[in-house]
């Protein structure tokens, strides 16, 4: 949206200690002079408040009355601590409520949202989508009039997100991605990285990457007989990933293995996996 009196949707890349290769987490301001919300709050460091309030001033936006969290991970939620003087109401999915209250024990005005709830900003309707996968209570936000999806960490500007127990579930993630594909979309606002201007290509890319990884796991277990998740991860990535993300890569492999066990394709004994 553009124009002096129209509602603005602004992506704000806020510096945060997130996973390589990303160095920022996206927060989104949606609003105008008399009404505004913030989706995701970044990390708990002074730069978070400085960057967001600079954008508020630049675009002449109201101080946000709501901060809506896609999920509870530190780089998306902890920045609430920096924004306390807004006295905004904080919203999360009911499945994130316990994690948010543990992460932010001093939080006030915490509320829950769920599937099909609406967030109203002036005249703009934002639909809440419960979109589990990266976490159990991940929320995505769909703006039908603009054909825009704010996807949290379900979609990144480049590459793929990690999925891992106990919060993440690969079966849920597949279902979420297939559901998001059915929306009318022009752009996706990812959790990290630039606006995604080819939304269906990016969703299909992620689905295909996850399906390819699943086939690779099955192939390696068929060839090798029995492997631990660490052995599988080392074989699959063959030192081609940054050491700092090896652990989340392993957790994603384990999420695939859990999905395959649910489907009775793979079995596990003493943390060693094999084909059924």
ZADREN-834504 format. One line per 8 residues: their letters; for each residue x, y, z of N, C-alpha, C, CB. Coordinates in steps of 0.02 Angstrom, whole numbers, plus 32768, in hexadecimal, padded with zeros to 4 digits. Each point is the difference from the previous one (the first is absolute). Glycine has a CB too. Layout:
N
a> X:Y:Z:X:Y:Z:X:Y:Z:X:Y:Z; ...
***
This chain:
276
xxxxxxxx> 802A:7FC4:8000:7FD6:803C:8000:802C:803F:8000:7FA4:7FC1:803D; 8044:8073:7FA3:8026:803E:7FFF:7FCF:803B:8005:805B:7FCB:7FBA; 7FC2:8071:804F:7FD6:803A:8008:7FFF:8018:8047:7FBA:7FDA:7FA1; 803E:8067:8069:8007:801E:8042:7FCE:7FE6:8032:802C:8064:7FCA; 7F97:7F8B:801F:7FCC:7FED:802F:7FEF:7FB6:7FFC:7FD3:8073:7FF8; 8057:7F65:7FE7:7FF2:7FB9:7FF8:8028:7FD8:8034:7FE8:8010:7F85; 7FFF:7FB5:8088:8021:7FD5:8031:8040:7FE5:7FE1:7F92:7FE1:8034; 80A4:8023:7FF4:8041:7FEA:7FE9:8011:7FBC:801E:8025:8077:7FF5
xxxxxxxx> 7FFF:7F61:7FE4:8018:7FBF:8016:804C:8001:7FF5:7F92:7FC2:7FE4; 8092:8042:8052:8048:800E:7FFC:8028:7FC7:8020:7FE8:807C:8002; 8045:7F67:7FD8:802F:7FCE:801A:803C:8024:801F:7FDC:7FAA:7FA9; 8034:8044:8095:8039:801F:8022:8032:7FCA:8012:7FB6:805C:802E; 8083:7FA0:7FB0:8034:7FD0:8013:8026:801A:803D:800A:7FD9:7F88; 7FEB:8007:80B1:801E:8016:803F:803D:7FD4:800F:7F90:802A:802B; 80AA:7FF3:7FE3:803B:7FD7:8010:7FF1:7FD0:8039:804B:805D:7FD9; 7FC9:7F64:801F:7FF5:7FCF:8035:8032:7FC6:7FFA:7F85:801F:8004
xxxxxxxx> 808A:7FC0:8033:802E:7FC6:7FFE:7FDA:7FC2:7FEA:8046:8033:805C; 7FA5:7FCC:7F65:7FDB:7FC8:7FE6:802F:7FD0:7FDD:7F99:8048:7FF2; 804C:7F87:7FEC:8029:7FCB:7FE2:8021:8017:7FBF:7FB6:7FAB:8036; 8089:8043:7FC1:8024:800D:7FC2:7FD8:7FE2:7FC5:8070:8000:803E; 7F8D:8022:7F88:8024:803D:7FED:7FDA:8041:8010:8035:7FBD:7FA6; 7F93:803F:807C:7FD9:803C:800E:801D:8026:803B:7F99:7FC8:7FD2; 8062:807A:802A:8018:802B:8036:7FC9:802E:801B:8073:7FFC:7FCE; 7F52:7FFE:8014:7FC7:8028:8016:7FC1:7FD4:8006:8032:8067:7FCA
xxxxxxxx> 7FA0:7FB1:805E:7FBD:7FE1:8006:7FCE:8035:7FE9:8023:7FB3:8060; 7FAC:8037:7F79:7FCE:802F:7FE7:7FC9:800D:8032:8019:7FDA:7F8D; 7FDA:8066:807E:7FC4:8017:8023:7FD6:8025:7FCC:803B:8008:8073; 7F83:7FFA:7F97:7FD5:8021:7FCF:7FD2:8031:8022:8004:7F9A:7FB8; 7FFF:80A4:8031:7FD1:8033:8016:7FC7:8004:7FCE:805C:8041:803A; 7F67:7FBC:7FDF:7FC5:8006:7FD5:7FD3:8036:801E:8007:7F86:7FDC; 7FEF:80B1:7FFF:7FD5:8034:801C:8007:8042:7FDD:8007:7FC6:806B; 7FE1:806E:7FB9:8002:8044:7FE7:8005:802F:803C:7FBD:7FE2:7F98
xxxxxxxx> 8031:805C:805E:800B:8033:8034:7FD7:7FF3:803F:8017:8051:7FA6; 7FAE:7F90:8053:7FD4:7FF9:803A:7FFC:7FB9:801B:7FBF:805E:7FD3; 805F:7F72:800C:7FFA:7FBA:8015:8039:7FD7:7FE3:7F82:800C:8008; 809C:7FCA:8023:803B:7FDB:7FE8:800A:7FC2:802C:8035:806A:7FD5; 7FE4:7F61:800D:8015:7FC5:8025:8047:7FED:7FEA:7F88:7FD7:800C; 809A:8002:801E:8041:7FE4:7FF0:7FFB:7FB4:8001:803C:8065:8031; 7FDB:7F7B:7F9A:8004:7FB7:7FFE:8049:7FED:800C:7F9D:7FF5:7FB1; 806F:7FE7:8084:8041:7FEB:801A:8028:803B:801A:8000:7FA1:7FAE
xxxxxxxx> 802A:8050:8085:801F:8036:8026:804C:7FFC:8000:7F9C:8002:8047; 8081:7FCF:7F92:8049:7FFD:7FFE:801E:7FE7:8041:7FFE:805C:7FAE; 8042:7FB4:805B:8027:7FE7:8039:8006:8036:8036:8041:7FB4:7FB3; 7FCC:8037:8089:8004:802E:8039:8044:8023:8001:7FB1:7FB6:8041; 8055:807E:7F96:803B:802B:8001:7FEA:8046:7FEA:804F:7F9D:7FE7; 7FD6:8097:802E:7FEA:8045:7FF3:7FF4:800F:7FB6:803F:8020:8065; 7FE7:7FC1:7F6E:7FF8:800D:7FB9:7FB9:7FF2:7FE8:8078:7FE5:7FEF; 7F67:7FEB:8031:7FBC:7FED:7FEC:7FD2:803D:8006:8013:7F8A:8026
xxxxxxxx> 7FED:8095:8014:7FD4:803A:800A:8015:803B:7FD4:7FEC:7FDB:8076; 8055:802F:7F84:8019:8038:7FD8:7FEA:7FFA:7FB7:8063:8009:804C; 7FA4:7FBC:7F98:7FF0:7FF6:7FB9:7FB4:8006:7FF5:8064:7FB5:7FF2; 7F74:802B:8039:7FB8:8001:7FF6:7FE4:8046:8009:7FF9:7F89:8027; 801D:809A:800D:7FE5:8043:800C:8017:8032:7FCB:7FFE:7FE6:807A; 803C:800F:7F69:8016:8029:7FC9:7FD1:7FF9:7FC4:8077:7FF4:8027; 7F73:7FCF:7FCB:7FD1:7FF4:7FC9:7FBC:801E:8010:803E:7F96:7FE2; 7FAC:8065:805C:7FC0:801F:8014:8001:804B:7FF2:7FF1:7FA9:8059
xxxxxxxx> 8047:8077:7FB9:8005:8049:7FF5:8003:8010:7FB5:803B:800C:806E; 7FED:7FCD:7F6E:8009:800C:7FB8:7FBE:7FFD:7FDA:8073:7FD1:8009; 7F62:8000:800B:7FC1:7FF5:7FDC:7FC3:801F:8023:8032:7F97:7FD3; 7FDB:808E:8063:7FCB:8023:8024:7FC8:7FD0:8015:801A:8068:7FBF; 7FFC:7F61:8060:7FD0:7FCC:8017:7FF2:8008:804A:802A:7FB2:7FA6; 7F9B:8039:806E:7FEE:7FFF:8046:802C:7FCE:8026:7F89:8020:7FE3; 8080:7FEE:805E:8022:7FCE:802A:7FD5:7FC1:8001:8037:805A:8048; 7FE5:7F6B:7FAA:7FD7:7FC3:7FFB:7FD9:7FF1:8040:8053:7FD4:7FAF
xxxxxxxx> 7F6D:801E:8049:7FD7:7FED:8039:8000:7FB5:800C:7FB8:8063:7FE9; 8060:7F78:7FE4:8006:7FB7:8006:8044:7FE9:7FE7:7F83:7FF4:7FF2; 809B:7FDC:8031:803B:7FDC:7FE8:7FEB:7FB7:7FF9:8054:8051:8037; 7FAD:7F96:7F8C:7FE8:7FBC:7FF2:803D:7FD5:7FEF:7F8F:802B:7FD6; 8079:7F9E:804E:803B:7FD5:7FF9:7FF0:7FC2:7FD6:802B:8029:806F; 7FFD:7FCD:7F5C:7FF6:7FC4:7FD8:8010:7FC1:8028:801C:8041:7F99; 8018:7FC3:8092:8013:7FC7:802A:8030:8018:8035:7FEF:7FAF:7FA0; 8025:8024:808C:8023:8013:803D:804C:8001:7FFB:7FA1:7FD1:803B
xxxxxxxx> 807D:801F:7F8C:8049:7FFE:7FFD:801E:8044:8010:7FF9:7FA4:7FAA; 8042:805A:8075:801E:803C:801E:8007:803A:7FCF:803D:7FB5:804B; 7FD3:803D:7F76:800C:8037:7FD1:7FC0:801F:7FE6:8069:7FC8:7FE0; 7F5E:801C:8033:7FBF:801B:7FEB:7FD8:801D:803A:7FFF:7FAD:7FA3; 800E:803B:8099:7FD5:8012:8039:8022:802A:8036:7FC4:7F99:7FE9; 807D:805D:8022:8020:8020:8039:8002:804C:7FFB:8044:7F9B:800C; 7FB7:8080:7FB8:8000:8048:7FF8:7FC7:8024:8021:8039:7FED:7F97; 7F94:7FEE:807E:7FC9:801D:8026:801B:8026:803D:7FB3:7FA3:7FDA
xxxxxxxx> 8083:8044:8043:801E:8021:803A:8016:8047:7FF0:8026:7F90:802A; 7FF0:807B:7F99:8018:8043:7FEC:7FC6:8030:7FF2:8066:7FCA:7FD0; 7F5E:801C:8028:7FC8:8028:7FE9:7FCA:8009:8036:8017:7FD8:7F8D; 7FFC:801B:80B2:7FCF:8001:8036:7FDF:8043:800A:8043:7FA9:8036; 7FE1:808E:7FBB:7FE1:8041:800D:7FC9:8011:7FCE:806C:8025:8030; 7F8A:7FB2:7F9D:7FC6:800A:7FD3:7FBF:7FEE:8024:8049:7FE7:7F9D; 7FBC:7FEE:8097:7FC4:7FE5:8022:7FD1:7FDD:7FD0:800A:805C:8054; 8013:7F83:7F7B:7FD9:7FDD:7FCD:7FE6:7FBE:801C:8044:8035:7FA4
xxxxxxxx> 7F85:7FB4:8040:7FE7:7FBD:8010:8028:7FCE:7FD5:7F8B:802C:801D; 8088:7F9C:8002:8029:7FCE:7FDF:7FD4:7FC4:7FEF:8068:8026:803E; 7FA1:7FBF:7F87:7FD7:7FC7:7FE9:802D:7FC8:7FE7:7FA3:804F:7FE1; 8047:7F74:802F:8021:7FC4:7FE7:7FCB:7FC9:7FF7:806E:801F:803A; 7FA5:7FAA:7FA7:7FD2:7FC8:7FFC:7FFC:7FDD:8043:801A:7FF1:7F86; 7FAE:7FF0:8088:7FF7:7FDF:8041:8035:7FCA:800C:7F85:8018:7FF8; 8093:7FC8:7FD2:8034:7FCC:8007:8045:801D:800E:7FBD:7FB8:7FB4; 804A:808A:8049:803F:8022:8010:7FFC:8023:8044:8017:800F:7F85
xxxxxxxx> 7FAE:7FF2:8099:7FF5:8029:803C:8030:7FEE:8038:7F88:800A:7FE0; 8080:7FB6:802E:802B:7FEA:8037:8049:8013:7FF2:7FB2:7FA2:8019; 8064:8055:7FA9:8045:8010:7FEE:800C:804B:8004:8004:7F9C:7FB5; 7FCB:808D:8036:8008:8048:8002:8003:8019:8048:7FC4:800A:7F93; 8011:7FDB:8098:8001:8016:8046:8040:7FEB:8024:7F82:7FFA:8001; 809A:7FCD:7FEB:8040:7FEA:801D:8039:802D:7FE7:7FD6:7F89:8007; 8027:8088:7FB9:8034:8029:7FE1:7FFE:8048:8019:7FFB:7FB7:7F9B; 7FC8:8062:806F:7FF5:8046:8015:7FD5:8001:803F:8009:8027:7F87
xxxxxxxx> 8014:7FC5:80B2:7FD7:7FF8:803E:7FE0:8041:8018:804B:7FA3:801E; 7FD0:8097:7FCF:7FE4:803F:8017:7FCC:801C:7FD0:806C:8017:8039; 7F83:7FC3:7F94:7FD4:801A:7FCD:7FBA:800E:801C:8041:7FC0:7FAA; 7FA2:8076:803E:7FBB:8012:8012:7FD6:8002:7FC0:8028:8043:8065; 7F98:7FB9:7FA4:7FD2:8006:7FC7:800D:7FCC:7FCA:7FF7:8079:8018; 8014:7F48:7FFD:800B:7FCB:7FD0:7FBE:7FDE:7FEF:8075:7FED:802C; 7F7C:800D:7F94:7FC1:7FE3:7FE8:8010:7FCA:7FCC:7FC2:806D:8016; 800C:7F6B:7FDC:800A:7FCB:7FCD:7FD3:800D:7FC3:801E:7FAE:805B
xxxxxxxx> 7FFB:803A:7F6D:7FDB:8001:7FC1:7FFF:7FB9:7FE4:8021:8079:7FE9; 7FB0:7F7A:7FEB:7FFC:7FBE:7FE1:7FE6:8003:7FBA:7FEF:7FCF:8070; 800B:7FF7:7F72:7FE8:7FF9:7FBC:7FC0:8027:7FF4:8035:7F90:7FFB; 7FCB:8096:7FCE:7FC6:8027:7FE8:7FF2:803F:8028:7FD1:7F96:7FDA; 8058:8079:805A:7FF9:8041:8020:8014:8037:7FCF:8017:7FCD:8072; 7FCF:806E:7F99:8011:803A:7FD6:8023:8034:802A:7F9E:7FE9:7FB5; 8095:8036:802D:8020:803B:801D:7FEB:803B:7FD4:8064:7FBE:8031; 7F80:8075:7FED:7FE8:803A:7FDA:8030:803A:800C:7F87:7FD8:8008
xxxxxxxx> 8093:8044:7FC1:802A:803C:8004:7FDE:8035:7FD4:806C:7FBD:8014; 7F74:8073:800D:7FD8:8031:7FDD:7FCB:7FDB:7FD7:8061:8053:7FFB; 7FA3:7FAE:7FC2:7FCF:7FDD:7FD7:801B:7FBD:7FE5:7FD0:806F:7FE0; 806D:7F7F:8032:8020:7FC5:7FE4:7FF3:7FC3:802C:8059:8048:7FCD; 7F92:7F81:8013:7FF6:7FC1:8023:803B:7FD1:7FF3:7F82:800D:7FF7; 8099:7FD9:8040:8038:7FD0:7FFC:7FE7:7FBE:801E:8058:805D:8008; 7FAB:7F6F:7FD1:7FE8:7FBE:8016:8037:7FD9:8023:7FAE:7FFF:7FA1; 8042:7FE4:8098:802F:7FD7:8025:7FFC:7FB8:7FE6:7FF5:804A:8067
xxxxxxxx> 8046:7F9B:7F89:8004:7FBA:7FEA:802C:7FDB:8032:7FF0:801F:7F85; 7FF4:7FAC:8099:802A:7FD4:8029:8028:7FD5:7FCF:7FAE:8000:8063; 8094:8009:7F9C:802A:7FE1:7FCD:803A:7FDA:8020:7FE1:805C:7FB0; 8011:7F6E:8074:8035:7FDC:8024:8032:7FDF:7FD1:7FAF:7FEC:805C; 808A:8005:7FC0:8036:7FE1:7FDA:8042:8014:801E:7FBB:7FFF:7F97; 8057:8041:8062:803D:8019:8020:7FF9:7FFF:804C:8017:8049:7F9B; 7FAE:7FCB:807D:7FEC:7FF4:8045:7FB6:7FEC:8000:8056:8054:802C; 7F94:7F91:800D:7FBB:7FE7:8004:7FCD:8038:7FFB:8029:7FA3:8047
xxxxxxxx> 7FE9:8098:7FD2:7FD0:8037:7FFF:8011:8038:7FD0:7FE9:7FE4:8075; 803F:800C:7F59:8013:8033:7FCE:7FC0:801F:7FE2:806C:7FC1:7FE6; 7F92:8081:8018:7FCA:8023:7FDF:801A:8022:7FC1:7FC5:8011:806E; 8014:7FEB:7F5D:800C:8028:7FC4:7FC5:8030:7FF8:8043:7FA2:7FC9; 7FC8:8093:8010:7FCE:8035:7FFB:7FF4:8010:7FB7:8022:802F:8070; 7F9F:7FCB:7F7B:7FEE:8008:7FBA:7FD5:803F:7FF8:8005:7F83:7FEE; 800F:80A6:7FE1:7FDC:803E:7FF1:7FE0:7FF7:7FBC:804F:8048:8047; 7F72:7FA3:7FB6:7FE1:7FEE:7FBF:7FFF:803A:7FCE:7FBC:7FAE:803E
xxxxxxxx> 8035:808E:7FD9:7FFA:8038:7FD1:8042:8010:7FDE:7FA4:802E:8046; 8094:7FC2:7FDB:8042:800D:7FE3:8021:7FC1:7FE4:800C:805F:8050; 7FD5:7F67:7FBF:801C:7FBF:7FED:8048:7FF9:801B:7FB8:7FFE:7F98; 804F:8013:80A8:8040:7FFD:8022:7FFA:7FCF:803B:801C:8077:7FDE; 8018:7F60:802B:8005:7FD3:8039:803E:8013:8029:7FC6:7FA3:7FC1; 8032:8066:8080:8038:8008:802D:800B:7FBB:801F:7FE8:807D:8019; 8051:7F63:7FD5:8007:7FB8:800A:802C:7FEC:803B:7FF0:7FF6:7F88; 802A:803A:809E:802D:7FEB:8036:8038:7FD5:7FE4:7FA2:8006:8052
xxxxxxxx> 8072:7FC8:7FD4:8038:7FD6:7FEA:7FE9:7FC4:7FD6:803E:8024:8065; 7F83:7FD9:7F88:7FEB:7FCB:7FD3:8020:8008:7FBB:7F94:7FF6:803F; 8078:8049:7FAD:801F:800F:7FC0:8038:8033:800D:7F94:7FE8:7FBF; 80A5:800E:8021:8038:802F:8004:8009:8021:7FBC:8038:7FBC:805B; 7FEA:807D:7FA5:800E:8021:7FC1:802A:7FD7:7FD1:7FF7:806B:803B; 8038:7F6F:7FE2:802A:7FD1:7FDB:8009:7FC2:802A:803C:805E:7FC3; 7FCA:7F69:801C:800D:7FC2:8024:7FC2:7FE5:8023:8075:8025:800E; 7F97:7FB1:8023:7FCA:7FDF:8024:800A:8008:804B:7FF2:7FAD:7FA2
xxxxxxxx> 7FD7:8050:8082:8002:8004:8048:8010:7FBD:801F:7FAE:805E:7FFD; 8063:7FA2:8043:800C:7FC0:8023:7FC0:7FEC:8025:807C:801A:800C; 7F7C:7FA5:7FFB:7FC7:7FE4:8023:801B:7FCE:8032:7FB1:800F:7F9D; 803A:7FF6:80A2:801B:7FD1:8031:7FD5:7FF9:803D:8070:801B:7FD6; 7F8E:7FA9:8045:7FDD:7FF2:803F:8024:8025:8039:7FD9:7F8E:7FD5; 8003:8083:8061:7FBA:7FEF:800D:7FCE:8032:7FE2:8027:7FCA:8068; 7FF1:8070:7F81:7FD1:8033:7FE8:7FE8:7FF3:7FB9:8039:8051:804A; 7FF4:7F97:7F8C:7FF1:7FF8:7FB9:7FE7:7FBA:7FEF:8054:8056:7FE8
xxxxxxxx> 7F88:7FA5:7FE1:7FE5:7FC0:7FEA:7FFF:8000:7FB3:7FBA:7FF3:806B; 806A:7FDE:7F77:8007:7FFF:7FB7:7FBE:7FEE:7FDE:8077:7FE0:800E; 7F62:7FF4:800F:7FBF:7FF0:7FE3:7FD3:803D:7FFD:800A:7F8B:802B; 7FF5:809B:800C:7FD9:803E:8002:801A:8031:7FCC:7FE8:7FEF:8079; 805A:8014:7F7F:801F:8030:7FD3:7FEB:7FF3:7FB8:8061:800B:804E; 7F9F:7FB6:7F9D:7FE9:7FEF:7FBD:7FB8:8017:7FF6:804E:7F9D:7FFE; 7F87:8056:8034:7FBA:8013:7FFA:7FF9:804C:7FFB:7FDF:7F9A:8042; 8048:808B:7FE6:7FFE:8049:7FFF:8015:801B:7FBC:8017:8002:807A
xxxxxxxx> 8020:7FE5:7F6B:8018:8019:7FBF:7FCC:7FF3:7FC9:8077:7FEB:8025; 7F6B:7FDB:7FDB:7FCE:7FF0:7FCE:7FC2:802D:8008:802A:7F8A:7FFC; 7FC7:8088:8041:7FC8:802D:800C:8010:8047:7FE8:7FDE:7FBA:8063; 805F:805E:7FAB:8013:8044:7FED:8000:8008:7FB4:8045:8009:8068; 7FCA:7FC0:7F75:8000:8002:7FB6:7FBB:8011:7FE4:805C:7FAC:8001; 7F70:8048:8025:7FBC:800A:7FE7:7FE7:8048:8008:7FE9:7F89:801B; 803E:80A1:8008:7FEE:8045:8008:800E:8027:7FC0:8017:7FF8:807C; 7FC4:803F:7F7B:800E:802E:7FC9:8039:802D:8017:7F87:7FFC:7FD3
xxxxxxxx> 80B4:7FFE:800E:803A:8023:8019:8025:8026:7FCA:800A:7FA9:8057; 800A:8094:7FBB:802E:8027:7FD6:8045:8005:8021:7F9F:8041:7FD3; 8061:7FC0:8070:8040:8006:8024:7FFB:7FDA:8042:8017:8070:7FCB; 8023:7F79:804C:8005:7FE3:8043:8034:8029:8027:7FE1:7F8B:7FD7; 800C:8087:8066:802F:8020:802E:801F:7FC9:802B:7FBE:806D:8000; 8081:7F82:7FF4:801F:7FC8:8024:801A:8015:8045:801F:7FCE:7F93; 7FF2:8001:8095:801D:800E:8042:8046:801E:7FFB:7FBD:7FA4:802E; 8067:804C:7F9D:8044:8019:7FF4:8008:8009:7FB5:802F:7FC7:8068
xxxxxxxx> 7FF3:806F:7F84:800C:800B:7FB9:7FCE:802F:7FE0:8032:7F90:7FFC; 7FD9:807D:7FC3:7FD7:802F:7FDB:7FBA:7FE5:7FF2:8067:802D:7FCD; 7F6B:8002:8021:7FBE:7FEC:7FE9:8007:7FC9:7FCA:7FD2:8074:801A; 8003:7F5A:7FEB:7FFE:7FCB:7FCE:7FCD:8014:7FCB:8021:7FA5:8055; 7FF7:806B:7F6E:7FD4:8019:7FCC:7FEA:7FC8:7FD0:8039:806E:8009; 7FE0:7F56:8001:7FE9:7FC6:7FDA:7FE8:7FCB:8031:8052:8018:7FA1; 7F76:7FF6:8082:7FEB:7FD8:8039:7FF7:7FB6:7FF2:7FCA:8065:802A; 8017:7F8A:7F9E:7FF3:7FB9:7FF3:8040:7FDB:7FEF:7F8D:801D:7FD7
xxxxxxxx> 80A0:8004:8006:8041:7FE1:7FF1:8026:7FF1:8040:8004:803C:7F92; 7FFA:7FF3:809E:8024:7FF6:803E:7FE1:7FC9:802A:8022:8078:7FFE; 7F9C:7F86:8006:7FDF:7FCB:8027:800F:7FBC:7FE0:7FA4:8050:8023; 8058:7FAC:7F9B:8010:7FC1:7FDD:8048:7FED:800A:7FA8:8019:7FAC; 8085:8018:8053:8047:7FF2:800C:800A:7FDF:8044:801F:8063:7FB8; 7FBF:7FB8:807B:8007:7FE4:8044:7FE3:7FBA:8002:7FFA:8074:8032; 7FCC:7F82:7FB1:7FE1:7FBD:7FFF:802E:7FCE:7FDD:7F8E:8034:8001; 808C:7FE0:7FC6:802B:7FD3:7FDA:8041:7FF0:8026:7FD0:802E:7F96
xxxxxxxx> 804C:8005:808C:803C:7FF4:8028:7FF3:7FCF:8038:8027:8074:7FE5; 7FA0:7F93:803D:7FF0:7FD3:8037:7FF2:7FB9:7FE5:7FD1:8061:8042; 800D:7F99:7F86:7FF3:7FBE:7FE3:8040:7FDF:7FE9:7F8F:8027:7FDC; 809E:8000:8006:8041:7FE5:7FEB:8028:7FE8:803B:8000:804D:7F9E; 7FFE:7FD8:8099:8025:7FEB:803C:7FE3:7FBF:801C:801B:8079:801B; 7FA4:7F81:7FE4:7FE0:7FC3:8017:8016:7FC4:7FD7:7F9D:8043:8027; 8064:7FC5:7F97:8016:7FC9:7FD4:8049:7FEF:800C:7FAD:8024:7FAA; 807C:8010:8064:8047:7FF5:800E:8009:7FD8:8040:801B:806B:7FC6
xxxxxxxx> 7FBE:7FA3:806C:8004:7FDB:8040:7FEE:7FB7:7FF4:7FE3:8068:8041; 7FE7:7F8D:7F9B:7FEB:7FBB:7FF2:8035:7FDB:7FD9:7F88:8024:8000; 8096:7FFD:7FCF:8034:7FE1:7FD6:803D:7FEE:802A:7FD7:8042:7F9D; 803F:7FEB:808E:803B:7FF2:802A:7FF3:7FC8:8031:8022:8077:7FF5; 7FA3:7F87:8029:7FF1:7FCA:802E:7FFA:7FBD:7FDB:7FC4:8051:804B; 8022:7FB1:7F79:7FFC:7FC3:7FD8:8046:7FE6:7FEF:7F93:8026:7FD0; 809A:8007:801F:8045:7FED:7FED:8029:7FEB:803D:7FFA:804F:7F9F; 8000:7FD8:8098:802D:7FF6:8039:7FE5:7FD0:8035:8029:8072:7FEB
xxxxxxxx> 7F96:7F84:8015:7FE2:7FD2:8031:7FE9:8024:803E:8048:7FA6:7FD4; 7FE7:8073:8054:7FF0:8022:803F:802C:803D:8008:7FDB:7F93:8035; 8006:80A4:7FDF:8025:803F:800A:7FE1:8029:8038:8021:8000:7F86; 8009:8025:809D:7FE6:8031:8030:7FEE:8040:7FDA:8046:7FCF:805F; 7F95:805D:7FC2:7FEF:8040:7FE0:803F:8029:7FF3:7F90:7FFF:8038; 80A1:7FFD:7FF3:803F:8025:7FF5:8025:7FE5:7FC4:8008:8017:807B; 7FFA:7FA7:7F7E:8021:7FE3:7FC5:7FDC:8013:7FC0:8027:7FA1:8046; 7F97:805E:7FBC:7FD9:8015:7FC5:800E:8049:7FEE:7FA7:7FAD:801F
xxxxxxxx> 805B:807D:8013:800B:8047:7FF4:8045:800C:7FE0:7FB5:801D:8061; 807E:7FC1:7FB9:8043:8008:7FE4:8003:7FE7:7FB8:8030:7FF3:8073; 7FAF:7FD6:7F7F:8000:7FE6:7FBB:7FDA:802E:7FD1:8006:7F8C:802D; 7FC1:808E:7FE9:7FD6:8029:7FD5:8021:8043:7FF1:7F9B:7FC9:8030; 8084:8056:8002:801B:8042:7FF5:804B:8000:7FEF:7FAB:802A:804F; 8078:7FA0:7FC1:8045:7FF5:7FEA:802B:803E:8008:7FD5:7FAA:7FAF; 8027:8075:808C:8027:803C:8010:7FF0:803C:7FD3:805A:7FB4:8026; 7F6B:804C:7FBC:7FED:8037:7FD4:7FD3:8034:8022:800A:7FB1:7FA1
xxxxxxxx> 7FF1:804C:80A1:7FD9:8032:8024:802D:8022:8034:7F94:7FBF:7FEE; 8059:807D:8024:8025:8024:8033:7FFB:7FDA:8042:7FE9:806F:7FC6; 8050:7F89:805E:7FFF:7FD9:803F:7FCB:8019:8032:8079:7FEA:7FEF; 7F78:8057:8010:7FD1:801B:8031:7FB9:7FE6:7FF7:8047:8065:8004; 7FA9:7F80:7FC1:7FBB:7FE8:7FF6:7FFD:7FB4:7FFC:7FE7:806A:7FC4; 804F:7F73:804E:7FFE:7FB7:7FFD:7FC9:7FE4:802E:807B:7FFF:7FE6; 7F7F:801E:8055:7FD0:7FE4:8031:7FB9:8008:7FE7:804F:801B:805C; 7F9F:801E:7F86:7FBC:8008:7FE7:7FF5:7FD6:7FC2:7FFB:8074:8030
xxxxxxxx> 803B:7F80:7FA9:7FFA:7FD3:7FC7:7FF1:7FB9:8019:8050:8047:7FBD; 7FD1:7FA5:8079:7FF4:7FBD:801C:7FB9:7FFA:801B:807A:7FF7:801D; 7F6F:803E:8003:7FBB:7FFE:801A:7FCD:7FFC:7FC8:8026:8043:8063; 7FEA:7FDD:7F64:7FD3:7FFB:7FC6:8000:7FB9:7FE4:8014:807A:7FE5; 8026:7F66:8018:8003:7FBA:7FEB:7FD8:7FD5:802F:8072:8013:7FCE; 7F93:7FFA:8073:7FD9:7FDA:8031:7FB5:800C:7FF7:8060:8007:8051; 7F8D:8036:7F9C:7FB9:800D:7FF3:7FE7:7FD7:7FC4:800D:8074:802F; 801D:7F86:7F9E:7FEF:7FD5:7FC8:7FF9:7FB7:8017:803D:804E:7FB1
xxxxxxxx> 7FF1:7F9C:8079:7FFE:7FBB:8019:7FC1:7FF3:8029:807D:7FFE:8001; 7F6F:8032:8028:7FC2:7FF8:8027:7FC4:7FF9:7FD1:8032:8043:805F; 7FCD:7FE7:7F6D:7FCA:7FFB:7FCF:7FFF:7FBB:7FDF:8008:807C:7FEB; 8033:7F6B:8002:8005:7FBF:7FDF:7FED:7FC7:8030:8059:802F:7FB5; 7FB5:7FDA:808B:7FEB:7FCE:8030:7FB4:7FFF:8008:806E:800D:803D; 7F73:802F:7FC4:7FB7:8004:8003:7FE1:7FDC:7FC4:8008:806E:803D; 801A:7F97:7F8A:7FE6:7FE1:7FC2:8015:7FB7:7FFA:8004:8070:7FCA; 801F:7F77:806A:8016:7FB9:8003:802E:7FEE:7FC6:7F95:7FE4:803B
xxxxxxxx> 8095:804C:7FB2:8034:7FF3:7FCE:8042:7FF2:8022:7FC5:8049:7FAE; 8047:7FD8:808A:803F:7FFB:8026:7FF0:7FEB:8048:8037:8059:7FB6; 7FF9:7F82:8067:7FFB:7FED:8047:803E:8019:8024:7FBA:7F9A:7FE5; 8041:806C:805D:8039:8016:8028:8009:7FD2:803D:7FEE:8077:7FDA; 8050:7F76:8032:8010:7FD8:803B:8041:801B:801D:7FC6:7F98:7FD1; 8038:807B:806F:803B:801C:8021:801F:8039:7FD8:8015:7F90:8034; 7FC0:809B:7FB2:8014:803B:7FDA:8024:7FEF:7FBE:8008:803D:806C; 7FED:7F87:7F7D:801A:7FEB:7FBF:7FC4:7FF3:7FD3:806B:7FCD:8033
xxxx> 7F98:804F:7F90:7FC6:7FFD:7FD3:800D:7FCD:7FC8:7FE6:8079:8019; 7FE4:7F67:7FD1:8005:7FCF:7FCB:7FBD:7FFC:7FDB:8059:7FBE:8041; 7FA8:8028:7F83:7FC4:7FF9:7FD8:7FD7:7FC6:801A:803B:802F:7F9B; 7F84:7FDC:806A:7FD3:7FCC:8019:7FFB:7FC8:7FCC:7FBE:8055:8043
***
